């Protein structure tokens, strides 16, 4: 598969995301924030970092990048899209996912190896896991607390759209939510960084690799 990874001004995990795609056996394609085409990719990753310096709000400017017009249209057409950290924030600002990410409750940037439980293994990005599986991946953010109104939170819970939940709650996310999906299961936002946990040599192990090997499962790719 061809996996496009978007680079915005201020992205810093785009190279890692492309490497993760290659390690998982895919072809990684570099996409630029100013592109007006997705270059025929099969899926898109919005990587972590500080797009446009995180001015206004994290992801608030990136949502207006030319490439995001293409990403939003493709996502609504069924293309798998994964937003990691800043990418999750961009997905929320683009209204592909509900809720928002705000300042951590302890008001500090956190960087740690974080345990999370995979609750939904039916998305385009999580079929390599079993429901209830606990994995350890890297968490690094200053504005990673997921928030939404009670009706939205109840809806996400009732529809099984909480993809991953923290063991403990390192940043004050409501209901310890670490990641969510859209109704169709092709768009996933995840605050922790699976791309930093794909090789035993670096990071906390290989628990993150499944987010990239999951792609290609029957019925999950757009035409």
N, C-alpha and C positions, 0 to 999 in steps of 0.2 A: 504494500500500500504506500501511497504518497501522502506524507503527513506534513502539512504546512505549519510553520512556526512563525508567528508574526513578531517582528521587532518594531517596537515603538521607541521614540527618543526617551531614554531612561530605563529601558529594559535591561536586566542584567542576568537573567536565567534563560535567555533564548538559546545560547550555545549548549547549555546543559540539556534543555528540552530536545534539541535536535539530536544530541548524542543519545539520549534515552530512546528516541524513536529508532535510531540506527541499531542500537544494542538489541532492541526488540524485533529487529529484522525488517524494518520499514525503510523506505527512502525518505530522507528528510529534505524538505524544500524550504528555503528561506523566503519569507514574505516580508514586505516593507509596509510601514504604516500608510504610506502614500500610494500604494498600489490600488488599481481599479479592477484587478483580476486576482483570482485565487490560483491561477496557473494550473488548473486541472487537478488539484489535490483531492484526496478522498476524505480527509479530516483536517481539522485545524486545532492548534494549541495556542492559546493566549498565555504567554509566560509571565513569571513573576518579575518584580522590579519596581520602578517608580516612574511609570509612564508620564511624560510631560512634567516631571518633577512633582507629581502628586498635587499640583496646584488645584485650587478650588476644593475638590474632593478627590480621593483616590479613584482613578478611572473616569472621572467626569469629563475630561477633555478627550481622552482616548476614544470614548464612544463616538465622537464626531470625526475620527480619522477616516479617510476615504475607504480604506480596506474594510472597515467595520460595516459599511453598507453591504459589501459582498458577504461578509461573515454572517450578518443577521439574516439576510435572504437565504443563504445556504443552510443555516441552522433551522430556520422555519421550514425548509424543504426536506429536512431529515438528516443533513450532514452531521456527523459526530463532531462536537466542539468541546474542548476541555479548557477551562480557565483555571490557572493555578495562581493562588495568592492575588497579586495585582490583576491577573486575568479573571479571577472570580469577581473582583470588584468591578471590572469592566463589564462582565456579563450582567451584573445587577444594574449598573448604570444604563446599559443598553436594553433593559427590560426583557432580556431573555430568561432571566431568573428573578424571582421575587426577593424582597428583603434588601438589606444593606450591610456593609462592613464598616464598623466604627472603631474608635480608639480603644485599645485594650483597657480593661477595667483597672489594671495596676499602673496605667499611664507610662509604661516603659516598653521599649522594644524587647521582644523575647526571641531567643534562639536556642532550641533544644531538640533532642531526639524525643519525639512525641508518640505515644501509643494511641491508636485510634481503632475503633471497631467498624468494620465494613458492614453496614446494615442492608444495603440494597446492592445485590450483585447481578441485577438484571439490566443495568445500563450499558451503553456501548463501551464504557471505559472500565467496567468492574466485573466482567464475566469470568475473569481468571481467578476470582476470589470465591469463597463460600460465605453465605450469609452468616454473620456473627463472628467472622474471622478477625482476630486482633493482629494488627500489623504495627510496625514502628517505622515512621518516616520523619523527615526533618520539618520542623515548624519554625519559621522566622518571620515575624511581622511586628509592626507597631499599631496597625489598625486592622486587626483580624477578628474582632468580635462580631459575630453574626447576630443581627437583630431583625425583627419583624413584628407586626402586630399579632395579637393572640389568635385572630381568625386565620392569618396566614400560617402561623406556626401549627395550629391545629390541622389545617389542610395538608401541610407537608407531612405531618405525622400520619394522618388518616390515609393518605394516598401512597404511603411508603416512599416518599421522595427525599427522605433524609438518607444520603448516600453513606456518610461516615460521621461518627460521633466520637468526641474526645473521651479518653479514659482520664477522669479528672477534667478540670476546665481551666486551661492555662491562660485564657484571655478574656473570660467573661462572656463567651458566646451564649446566647439564649438556648436553653436545653442542651448545652454542650455540643451544638451542631458544628461539625467541621467541614461538611460538604453537602450539597443538595443537587437535585436534578430537575429538569423540566418534566412535564407530564409525559412526553414521548420517550424520555430516557436517552436521547441523543446528546443533550447538552448537560454538562456537569461542571459545577464550580467547586473547587477544593482549596481550602486555605493552606494546609500543609503541602510540602514539596516532594512528590514521589520521584521526581527526576534526580533528586539527590540521594536516592536509596535504591540504586540499580546494580551496584557492583560491590562485592565483599571488600575490595581494597579500600574504598572510600565511603564514608558515611556509615550509617547504622546497619548496613546489610543490603539485602536485595528485595525487601518487602514492597518497594515502590514499583518494581518492574511490571507487575500485573496490570497497572493502569495503561501500559503501552502495549502489552501482549494481548490484551482483551480485544483490541480492534480486529475486525475481520470476521467476527462471529456471524453466523448465518442470520440474515434478516435485519442486521443493524446498520448496514451501509446504505447511503443514498444511491439512487440509480445514476 
